[in-house]
Amino acid sequence: MSTTYQKILVGVDGSDMSNKAFMEAVEIAKRNSAELFIARIVPNDIFVSPDASMYAKVTALEKDRVKSQLAANVRYAHNHGLEKITPILEVASPKKEIAIRIPEEFGIDLIVLGITGKGAIERMLVGSVAQYVSSHAKANVLLVK
């Protein structure tokens, strides 16, 4: 069975595995003449501070830091022949954004993610975005190793 994808979402976080997944998503988008959505989700639950203004400052700094990385992803995709590229930068739950909200909002038909090298105990304690997405997404999911 050969499926043609029109809207491909790739989640990136700066890790080697997400970079590998990103490059795979670019190639799939090229083969399918598809639109590529590149999502960088800053987790909204990692900065804990009793001072609300400190949380806002740290979150803003993190968003600024990843903007340049996201822009580099867009340039790479454009330089490799893609014309329809949509960057997405949010502060939210990566699991829910990539599995549910973004695919519903944009009509995504393929989600591409890198899997981490976490062991079973670490996955159980902190969870895995890839594991959650593969279980909850309505779109097809490609996990890249």
Secondary structure, DSSP 4 states (H G I P E B T S, - for coil): -----SEEEEE--SSHHHHHHHHHHHHHHHHHT-EEEEEEEEETTS---S-HHHHHHHHHHHHHHHHHHHHHHHHHHHHTT---EEEEEEEE-HHHIIIIIHHHHHT--EEEEEPP---HHHHHHH--HHHHHHHH-SSEEEEE-
